[in-house]
């Protein structure tokens, strides 16, 4: 068997037999279909290429076994009718770690009634020692006055907090702490902190880091403190008027309704921002048209891990939320409590893991072949239909002419 006969047999497997150039007919319709099909193939190819160059994300659900991690809470909330000087921000978790007045990670921006900024943003450092206290060495055996609030158990009040605590136990309001020597010595701007300014708003933004266990953080009027293992807010110094002895409950009710907890949430998120994670509370607003609103957001947090192509791992969280609003009243009806905005969160034991992966090159190649072959085949069918339809119409016209 010679080489020529082998090539002759191989030619029998040609699935694309050719016709001679003289027997080919080129038409205007075929040219238009060819141009259109070429444009379609180019568009589909670029689309497939763009899809191939993007990353794919695999989602995995697994049990959260991580330990010892902190959770970063980011927020940006505007209170258009509550002054910065009369509001505290607190975070408490069930493990017993309590962050009272966590202003060391929070900025407060004063707003006028039109929402415009007043002065510079204020950053407060928790636990910093005032300059005055450093300049005045004190006798550790001293016994200073409680300003009339002395009891058998407590005869000395050596700090500003001691005086406040003594007044609370007496049920008295510390109207002007600036007259208390301990408060002045410690450099505490208590007058400005306890006295709200009328028609002033506050923008609170920043972040706090807490243990990754169930807990809450809240924005409420008054100065927060810890008493007998209980978290309390002292709002007596915020009183806007005298108590009516004939109807004290109504006076307290009117006092609480002076706190307008209308708020606009620009951002509330847990952890670092990552693609695809949506924060349900972003852009949410609540109107307090009655006063003394206690708004609670019950949040279910799902720990989320995002692993990029370069193996950089980001720990963040997704969440769902349910809102419960209550208008407080102490006039003999309604619920009692503290006006404020509370975010109560729980951590899910399950974790969602997103992993970035590259798309398969073979999948891309298969898609390109399918695009070229499919468009070419469909274009051939359309061209054949147009050509034979034109021929049939011509024959019909010739038959009518004869």
MARZA-507525 format. One line per 5 residues: number of its first residue (from 1); their letters; for each residue x, y, z of N, C-alpha, C. Coordinates in steps of 0.1 Angstrom, whole numbers. Layout:
REM MARZA-507525
NUM = a = X/Y/Z/X/Y/Z/X/Y/Z | ...
This chain:
REM MARZA-507525
1 = xxxxx = 9/-12/0/0/0/0/9/12/0 | 7/21/-11/16/33/-11/10/44/-4 | 18/55/-3/14/67/5/2/74/-1 | 0/74/-14/-11/80/-20/-24/74/-17 | -25/61/-16/-37/54/-13/-41/57/1
6 = xxxxx = -31/58/10/-34/61/24/-41/75/26 | -35/85/19/-41/98/19/-55/98/13 | -57/90/3/-70/89/-4/-81/83/6 | -77/74/14/-86/68/24/-89/78/35 | -79/85/39/-80/95/50/-90/106/46
11 = xxxxx = -90/110/32/-99/120/28/-114/116/29 | -117/103/31/-131/99/32/-137/104/45 | -128/107/55/-133/111/68/-136/126/69 | -134/133/58/-137/148/58/-151/151/59 | -155/157/70/-169/160/73/-173/173/67
16 = xxxxx = -164/180/61/-167/193/55/-163/193/40 | -170/186/32/-167/186/17/-168/200/11 | -159/203/2/-159/216/-5/-165/215/-19 | -171/226/-23/-175/227/-37/-166/236/-44 | -166/235/-57/-158/244/-65/-163/258/-65
21 = xxxxx = -153/267/-67/-157/281/-66/-167/285/-76 | -167/279/-88/-176/282/-99/-191/279/-95 | -193/269/-86/-206/265/-82/-212/272/-70 | -204/282/-65/-208/289/-53/-216/302/-57 | -226/305/-50/-235/317/-53/-234/326/-41
26 = xxxxx = -230/338/-43/-230/348/-32/-241/357/-34 | -249/360/-23/-261/368/-23/-260/380/-13 | -268/390/-16/-268/401/-6/-274/397/7 | -284/388/7/-290/383/20/-279/376/28 | -272/367/21/-261/360/28/-251/369/34
31 = xxxxx = -247/380/27/-237/389/32/-243/396/45 | -255/400/45/-261/407/57/-261/397/68 | -266/384/66/-266/375/77/-252/372/82 | -242/371/73/-228/369/78/-223/380/87 | -226/393/83/-222/404/91/-228/404/104
36 = xxxxx = -242/402/104/-249/402/117/-244/390/126 | -242/379/121/-238/367/129/-224/370/134 | -215/377/126/-202/380/131/-202/390/143 | -211/400/142/-213/409/153/-218/402/166 | -228/393/164/-233/385/175/-222/377/181
41 = xxxxx = -214/370/173/-204/361/179/-194/370/187 | -190/382/182/-181/390/189/-186/395/202 | -199/399/202/-205/403/215/-205/392/225 | -210/380/221/-211/369/230/-197/364/234 | -187/365/226/-173/362/230/-168/371/241
46 = xxxxx = -170/384/239/-166/394/249/-173/392/262 | -186/388/261/-193/385/273/-188/373/281 | -185/363/273/-179/351/279/-165/353/285 | -157/362/278/-144/365/283/-145/373/296 | -154/383/296/-156/391/308/-160/382/320
51 = xxxxx = -169/372/317/-174/363/328/-162/354/333 | -153/350/324/-142/342/327/-132/350/336 | -130/362/333/-120/370/341/-125/374/355 | -138/373/357/-143/375/371/-140/363/380 | -141/365/393/-139/354/402/-152/348/406
56 = xxxxx = -152/335/408/-164/328/413/-163/327/428 | -175/326/435/-175/326/449/-183/313/454 | -176/305/461/-182/293/467/-187/296/481 | -199/291/484/-205/293/497/-206/280/505 | -201/281/517/-201/269/525/-207/272/539
61 = xxxxx = -216/264/544/-222/266/557/-215/255/567 | -210/260/578/-203/251/587/-205/257/602 | -202/248/611/-203/252/625/-191/262/629 | -194/272/636/-184/282/640/-177/277/652 | -164/273/650/-156/268/661/-145/278/665
66 = xxxxx = -145/290/660/-135/300/664/-137/304/678 | -126/308/684/-126/312/698/-117/324/700 | -121/332/710/-113/344/714/-113/356/705 | -123/356/696/-123/367/686/-132/379/692 | -128/391/688/-136/403/691/-144/406/680
71 = xxxxx = -155/413/682/-164/417/672/-165/432/671 | -162/438/659/-162/452/657/-176/457/653 | -182/466/660/-195/472/657/-193/486/652 | -197/488/640/-196/501/633/-210/507/633 | -211/520/635/-224/527/634/-222/541/631
76 = xxxxx = -233/547/625/-234/561/621/-248/565/622 | -252/571/633/-266/574/636/-268/588/639 | -279/594/634/-282/608/637/-294/609/645 | -293/617/656/-304/620/665/-307/635/663 | -317/639/655/-319/653/652/-325/661/664
81 = xxxxx = -330/654/674/-337/661/685/-331/657/699 | -319/652/699/-313/648/712/-299/653/712 | -296/661/722/-283/668/723/-272/658/727 | -260/660/721/-248/652/725/-245/652/739 | -247/663/746/-243/665/760/-252/657/769
86 = xxxxx = -264/653/764/-273/645/773/-274/631/769 | -265/625/762/-266/611/757/-254/603/760 | -256/591/764/-246/581/766/-247/570/757 | -235/564/754/-235/552/745/-228/541/753 | -235/529/754/-230/518/763/-231/505/755
91 = xxxxx = -222/496/759/-223/483/753/-221/473/765 | -229/462/765/-229/452/775/-230/439/769 | -222/429/773/-224/415/768/-227/406/780 | -231/394/776/-236/384/787/-224/378/794 | -212/380/789/-200/375/796/-197/383/809
96 = xxxxx = -203/394/810/-201/403/822/-192/415/819 | -186/415/807/-178/427/803/-187/438/799 | -186/449/806/-195/461/804/-186/473/800 | -190/479/789/-183/491/785/-192/503/787 | -190/510/797/-199/521/801/-193/534/795
101 = xxxxx = -202/542/788/-197/554/782/-185/552/773 | -186/543/763/-175/539/755/-172/549/745 | -169/561/750/-167/573/741/-153/573/735 | -144/564/740/-130/564/735/-130/560/721 | -140/553/715/-141/549/701/-152/556/694
106 = xxxxx = -158/566/699/-170/572/694/-168/587/692 | -172/592/681/-172/607/678/-187/612/679 | -188/623/685/-201/630/686/-200/643/679 | -210/646/670/-210/658/663/-223/666/666 | -221/678/671/-233/686/674/-240/691/662
111 = xxxxx = -253/691/661/-261/695/650/-271/706/654 | -272/716/646/-283/726/649/-296/721/644 | -307/728/647/-320/723/643/-322/720/628 | -313/726/620/-314/724/605/-305/713/601 | -298/706/610/-289/695/607/-275/699/603
116 = xxxxx = -272/712/605/-258/716/602/-249/714/614 | -236/712/611/-226/709/621/-224/722/629 | -222/719/643/-219/730/652/-205/726/659 | -195/733/655/-182/731/661/-175/718/655 | -165/714/662/-157/702/658/-163/690/664
121 = xxxxx = -160/678/657/-164/665/663/-156/663/676 | -163/657/686/-157/655/699/-153/641/701 | -141/638/704/-136/624/708/-133/624/722 | -140/615/730/-138/614/744/-130/602/747 | -120/603/756/-112/592/760/-116/587/773
126 = xxxxx = -120/574/773/-125/568/786/-113/564/794 | -114/568/807/-103/564/816/-91/573/816 | -91/584/809/-80/593/809/-80/601/822 | -69/604/827/-68/612/840/-68/626/837 | -77/634/843/-77/649/840/-64/655/845
131 = xxxxx = -60/666/839/-48/673/842/-48/679/856 | -60/684/861/-61/689/874/-58/679/885 | -63/667/882/-60/656/892/-46/653/894 | -38/654/883/-24/651/883/-17/662/891 | -22/674/890/-15/686/896/-18/687/911
136 = xxxxx = -28/679/916/-32/681/930/-30/667/937 | -19/665/944/-18/652/951/-27/653/963 | -34/642/966/-44/641/976/-40/632/988 | -45/635/999/-42/626/1011/-51/614/1010 | -45/602/1010/-53/590/1009/-62/587/1021
141 = xxxxx = -59/594/1032/-67/592/1044/-78/603/1046 | -80/611/1035/-89/622/1036/-104/617/1037 | -113/626/1043/-127/623/1043/-134/636/1039 | -139/636/1027/-145/648/1021/-160/647/1022 | -166/658/1021/-181/660/1023/-189/653/1012
146 = xxxxx = -201/648/1016/-210/643/1007/-221/653/1004 | -220/665/1008/-229/676/1006/-243/673/1010 | -244/668/1023/-257/666/1028/-263/652/1026 | -256/643/1018/-261/630/1015/-254/619/1024 | -247/623/1035/-240/613/1043/-250/604/1049
151 = xxxxx = -246/591/1051/-254/581/1058/-245/574/1068 | -251/565/1076/-243/558/1086/-233/549/1079 | -236/544/1067/-227/535/1060/-217/543/1052 | -220/555/1048/-211/563/1040/-211/577/1046 | -199/580/1052/-197/593/1058/-188/602/1049
156 = xxxxx = -181/596/1040/-171/603/1032/-174/601/1017 | -172/611/1009/-173/611/995/-161/617/989 | -151/609/985/-138/615/981/-137/617/966 | -147/612/958/-147/614/944/-160/620/939 | -160/625/927/-173/630/922/-183/619/920
161 = xxxxx = -178/607/917/-188/596/915/-193/592/929 | -186/593/939/-191/590/953/-202/600/956 | -201/612/953/-211/622/956/-224/619/948 | -222/616/935/-234/612/927/-241/600/933 | -233/590/936/-239/577/941/-246/580/954
166 = xxxxx = -241/588/963/-247/592/976/-261/599/973 | -261/608/963/-273/615/960/-284/605/954 | -279/596/946/-288/586/940/-295/578/951 | -287/574/961/-293/565/971/-303/573/980 | -301/586/981/-310/594/988/-323/598/979
171 = xxxxx = -321/595/966/-332/599/957/-332/614/954 | -321/620/955/-320/634/952/-313/636/938 | -316/648/932/-310/651/919/-298/661/922 | -287/658/916/-275/667/917/-277/677/906 | -283/688/910/-286/699/900/-274/705/894
176 = xxxxx = -264/709/902/-253/716/897/-240/710/902 | -235/700/895/-223/693/900/-211/703/899 | -212/714/892/-200/723/892/-197/729/906 | -207/728/915/-205/734/928/-198/723/937 | -196/711/932/-190/700/940/-175/700/938
181 = xxxxx = -168/702/949/-153/703/948/-147/691/941 | -152/679/945/-146/667/939/-147/667/924 | -159/671/918/-161/671/904/-152/682/897 | -151/693/903/-143/704/898/-128/699/898 | -124/693/908/-110/688/909/-107/678/899
186 = xxxxx = -116/669/896/-114/658/886/-115/663/872 | -119/676/870/-120/681/856/-131/675/848 | -142/671/855/-153/665/848/-163/676/845 | -166/678/832/-175/688/827/-189/683/829 | -193/682/842/-206/675/844/-217/684/840
191 = xxxxx = -216/697/842/-227/706/838/-231/704/823 | -220/704/815/-223/703/801/-228/689/797 | -223/679/805/-226/665/802/-241/662/806 | -246/668/816/-259/665/821/-270/674/816 | -266/686/812/-276/696/808/-278/696/793
196 = xxxxx = -290/691/788/-292/691/773/-295/705/768 | -291/707/756/-293/720/749/-306/719/741 | -315/728/742/-328/727/734/-325/728/719 | -334/720/712/-334/721/697/-320/718/691 | -313/709/698/-299/705/693/-300/691/690
201 = xxxxx = -293/687/679/-292/673/675/-278/667/677 | -276/655/673/-263/648/675/-261/637/665 | -249/638/659/-245/627/650/-235/619/657 | -238/606/659/-229/597/667/-223/587/657 | -210/586/656/-204/576/646/-191/571/652
206 = xxxxx = -187/559/648/-175/553/652/-176/538/653 | -169/532/662/-169/517/663/-165/513/677 | -170/502/681/-166/496/694/-162/481/692 | -154/476/700/-150/462/699/-155/455/712 | -162/444/710/-168/437/721/-165/422/719
211 = xxxxx = -167/415/730/-166/400/729/-176/395/720 | -173/384/712/-183/379/703/-192/369/710 | -200/375/718/-211/368/725/-223/377/725 | -235/371/729/-247/379/729/-246/391/738 | -252/402/734/-252/414/742/-260/425/736
216 = xxxxx = -258/437/740/-265/448/734/-256/461/735 | -259/470/727/-254/484/728/-265/493/726 | -265/505/732/-277/513/732/-273/528/733 | -282/536/729/-280/551/729/-292/556/738 | -289/562/749/-300/567/758/-296/579/765
221 = xxxxx = -305/587/770/-302/600/777/-297/597/791 | -289/606/796/-284/605/810/-270/599/811 | -265/599/822/-251/594/825/-252/580/830 | -246/571/824/-247/556/827/-236/553/838 | -240/544/847/-231/539/857/-235/525/862
226 = xxxxx = -227/520/871/-229/506/876/-233/507/890 | -244/502/895/-248/502/908/-254/488/912 | -247/482/922/-252/469/927/-253/459/916 | -243/459/907/-243/449/896/-254/452/886 | -260/464/886/-270/468/877/-266/480/869
231 = xxxxx = -270/480/856/-267/491/847/-278/501/848 | -275/514/852/-285/524/854/-280/537/846 | -291/545/843/-288/558/837/-294/569/846 | -285/578/850/-289/589/858/-294/601/849 | -307/603/849/-313/614/841/-319/624/850
236 = xxxxx = -316/624/863/-322/634/872/-316/648/869 | -303/648/865/-297/660/862/-302/667/849 | -310/659/841/-315/664/829/-329/670/831 | -334/671/843/-347/675/845/-350/689/839 | -361/691/833/-364/703/826/-374/712/834
241 = xxxxx = -378/707/846/-388/714/854/-389/708/867 | -397/714/876/-399/709/889/-410/699/889 | -410/690/899/-420/679/901/-432/685/907 | -444/683/901/-457/687/907/-460/678/918 | -461/683/930/-464/674/942/-478/668/941
246 = xxxxx = -487/675/934/-501/670/934/-502/658/924 | -494/658/914/-494/647/904/-480/643/900 | -472/637/908/-458/634/905/-456/625/893 | -466/615/891/-464/606/880/-466/613/867 | -475/622/866/-477/630/854/-465/638/851
251 = xxxxx = -459/644/862/-447/652/860/-435/644/854 | -434/631/860/-423/622/854/-426/618/840 | -439/616/837/-443/612/824/-440/624/814 | -443/636/817/-440/647/809/-425/649/807 | -418/646/818/-403/648/817/-397/638/808
256 = xxxxx = -402/625/808/-396/615/799/-400/618/785 | -412/623/782/-416/626/769/-409/638/763 | -401/645/771/-393/656/766/-381/650/758 | -378/637/759/-367/631/752/-372/626/739 | -368/632/728/-373/628/715/-362/619/709
261 = xxxxx = -365/606/707/-356/596/702/-357/594/687 | -362/603/680/-362/602/665/-347/600/660 | -345/590/651/-332/587/647/-332/582/633 | -320/585/626/-318/581/612/-305/573/612 | -306/560/608/-295/551/608/-288/551/594
266 = xxxxx = -276/556/594/-269/556/581/-261/543/579 | -256/538/590/-249/525/590/-249/518/603 | -252/505/603/-249/497/615/-244/483/609 | -232/480/612/-226/468/606/-217/461/617 | -214/449/615/-207/441/624/-195/435/617
271 = xxxxx = -183/440/620/-171/435/613/-167/443/601 | -157/438/594/-152/446/582/-161/444/570 | -162/455/562/-171/454/550/-165/444/539 | -173/436/533/-169/427/523/-179/427/512 | -176/423/500/-185/423/489/-197/413/491
276 = xxxxx = -209/417/488/-220/408/489/-228/409/502 | -222/415/512/-228/415/525/-237/428/526 | -250/426/529/-259/437/529/-263/440/544 | -263/452/548/-267/456/561/-282/461/561 | -291/453/567/-305/457/566/-309/470/573
281 = xxxxx = -301/474/582/-304/487/590/-299/499/583 | -291/498/573/-286/510/566/-298/518/559 | -299/530/563/-309/539/557/-323/538/564 | -323/531/576/-336/530/583/-338/543/592 | -350/548/593/-354/559/601/-366/556/610
286 = xxxxx = -366/561/622/-377/559/631/-381/573/636 | -394/576/636/-399/589/640/-405/588/654 | -401/596/663/-407/596/677/-416/609/677 | -429/606/674/-438/618/673/-445/620/686 | -443/611/696/-450/612/709/-440/615/720
291 = xxxxx = -428/612/719/-418/614/729/-416/602/738 | -405/600/744/-402/588/753/-403/575/745 | -397/575/733/-397/562/725/-386/553/730 | -389/540/732/-379/530/735/-380/521/723 | -370/522/714/-369/514/702/-359/503/703
296 = xxxxx = -363/491/701/-354/480/702/-352/472/689 | -340/470/685/-337/463/673/-331/449/677 | -339/438/675/-334/425/678/-327/419/666 | -314/417/668/-305/413/657/-300/399/658 | -301/391/647/-295/378/647/-283/379/638
301 = xxxxx = -271/376/644/-259/378/637/-253/364/632 | -249/364/619/-243/351/614/-229/354/611 | -219/348/618/-205/350/615/-202/346/601 | -194/354/594/-191/352/580/-176/354/578 | -170/345/570/-156/345/566/-155/346/551
306 = xxxxx = -147/356/547/-145/358/533/-130/356/529 | -127/346/521/-114/343/517/-111/346/503 | -102/355/500/-99/360/487/-89/350/480 | -87/353/467/-78/345/459/-64/345/465 | -60/356/470/-46/357/476/-45/351/490
311 = xxxxx = -56/344/494/-56/337/507/-58/347/519 | -61/359/516/-64/369/527/-78/366/532 | -79/364/545/-91/360/552/-97/372/560 | -109/375/557/-116/386/564/-128/381/573 | -128/384/585/-138/379/594/-149/391/596
316 = xxxxx = -161/388/592/-171/398/593/-184/391/597 | -196/398/596/-208/392/600/-220/397/592 | -230/389/590/-242/393/583/-253/392/594 | -264/399/592/-274/398/602/-288/401/597 | -298/397/604/-312/400/601/-317/407/614
321 = xxxxx = -328/415/612/-333/424/623/-348/424/624 | -353/425/636/-367/428/639/-368/440/648 | -378/448/645/-379/461/653/-391/460/662 | -389/465/674/-400/467/684/-400/481/690 | -411/488/688/-412/502/693/-422/503/704
326 = xxxxx = -418/510/715/-427/512/726/-426/527/731 | -438/533/733/-438/547/738/-440/546/753 | -431/550/761/-432/549/776/-441/559/782 | -447/554/793/-456/563/800/-456/559/815 | -456/570/824/-456/567/838/-469/574/844
331 = xxxxx = -478/577/836/-491/583/841/-501/573/845 | -497/561/849/-507/551/853/-511/541/842 | -506/543/830/-509/533/820/-496/533/811 | -496/522/803/-485/520/794/-473/514/801 | -462/512/793/-450/505/798/-441/515/804
336 = xxxxx = -432/510/813/-422/518/819/-408/513/814 | -398/522/815/-385/518/810/-377/531/808 | -367/530/799/-358/541/796/-359/544/782 | -362/557/778/-362/561/764/-348/559/758 | -348/554/746/-335/552/740/-336/543/728
341 = xxxxx = -325/540/721/-324/531/710/-315/520/714 | -320/508/714/-313/496/718/-311/486/707 | -299/481/706/-296/471/696/-292/458/704 | -301/449/704/-299/436/711/-295/425/701 | -284/419/703/-279/410/693/-276/396/699
346 = xxxxx = -277/386/690/-274/372/694/-265/367/682 | -256/358/686/-247/352/676/-251/338/673 | -252/335/660/-255/322/655/-244/313/657 | -246/300/660/-235/290/661/-230/285/647 | -237/289/637/-233/285/623/-226/297/617
351 = xxxxx = -217/293/608/-209/303/601/-210/301/586 | -210/312/578/-210/311/564/-196/315/559 | -191/307/550/-177/310/544/-178/312/529 | -173/323/525/-173/326/511/-158/325/506 | -156/317/496/-142/315/491/-142/319/476
356 = xxxxx = -133/328/473/-131/332/459/-123/321/451 | -127/318/439/-120/308/431/-120/313/417 | -110/309/409/-109/312/395/-118/303/387 | -123/309/377/-132/301/368/-124/292/359 | -129/280/355/-122/270/347/-120/275/333
361 = xxxxx = -107/273/328/-104/277/315/-111/268/305 | -112/255/308/-119/246/299/-134/250/298 | -140/255/309/-154/259/308/-154/271/298 | -144/280/299/-144/292/290/-142/287/275 | -134/278/273/-131/273/260/-144/266/254
366 = xxxxx = -151/258/263/-163/252/259/-174/262/255 | -174/273/263/-184/283/260/-181/290/247 | -168/293/244/-165/300/231/-168/291/219 | -165/278/220/-169/268/209/-184/268/207 | -191/267/218/-206/267/217/-211/280/211
371 = xxxxx = -205/291/214/-210/304/208/-207/304/193 | -195/300/189/-191/301/175/-199/290/167 | -200/278/172/-207/268/165/-222/270/164 | -228/275/175/-242/278/176/-246/289/166 | -239/300/167/-242/311/158/-240/308/144
376 = xxxxx = -229/300/141/-226/296/127/-238/287/122 | -242/278/130/-253/269/126/-266/276/123 | -270/284/133/-282/291/132/-282/301/120 | -270/307/118/-269/316/106/-270/309/93 | -265/297/93/-266/288/80/-281/285/78
381 = xxxxx = -288/281/88/-302/278/87/-310/290/82 | -308/302/88/-315/314/83/-311/317/69 | -299/316/66/-295/319/52/-301/310/42 | -301/296/45/-308/287/36/-323/290/35 | -329/293/46/-343/296/45/-346/308/36
386 = xxxxx = -338/319/38/-340/331/30/-337/328/15 | -326/321/13/-323/318/-1/-334/310/-8 | -338/299/-2/-348/290/-9/-362/297/-9 | -365/306/1/-377/313/0/-377/323/-12 | -366/329/-14/-364/339/-25/-366/331/-39
391 = xxxxx = -360/319/-39/-361/312/-52/-375/307/-54 | -382/303/-44/-396/299/-46/-405/311/-50 | -402/322/-45/-410/334/-49/-407/338/-63 | -395/337/-67/-391/340/-81/-398/330/-91 | -399/317/-87/-405/307/-96/-420/310/-97
396 = xxxxx = -426/314/-86/-440/317/-86/-443/329/-95 | -434/339/-94/-436/351/-103/-434/348/-117 | -425/339/-121/-423/335/-135/-435/327/-140 | -441/318/-131/-453/310/-135/-464/320/-138 | -466/330/-130/-477/340/-133/-475/347/-146
401 = xx = -462/350/-149/-459/358/-161/-462/350/-173 | -459/337/-173/-462/328/-184/-477/326/-186
